[in-house]
Amino acid sequence: MSTKRKPPTLQQKKEEVNRKAIMWIGVSLVLLILLIVVLFIVAGN
């Protein structure tokens, strides 16, 4: 009885999802900072 090996597609997809998640978190943080800066500029004037 030979043990079946699972294809490594799941691990690859997981890493891809992690990269996308990190990218989205980074983009959202940058947008949040920009929004705060714009609000400060508008409130200052």
Phi, psi and omega in degrees: 000110182269144180277132180279134178266134178282141178293145185281024181290326182297314180298318180296316179296321180298316179295321179296318178296318179299317179298316180296319180296316179297319179298314181295320178297317178298314180297317181294323177295317179298316179296321179297315179297316178299318179298317179296317179298315179298318179298319178297319181295316180294318181291328181290329183277000000 
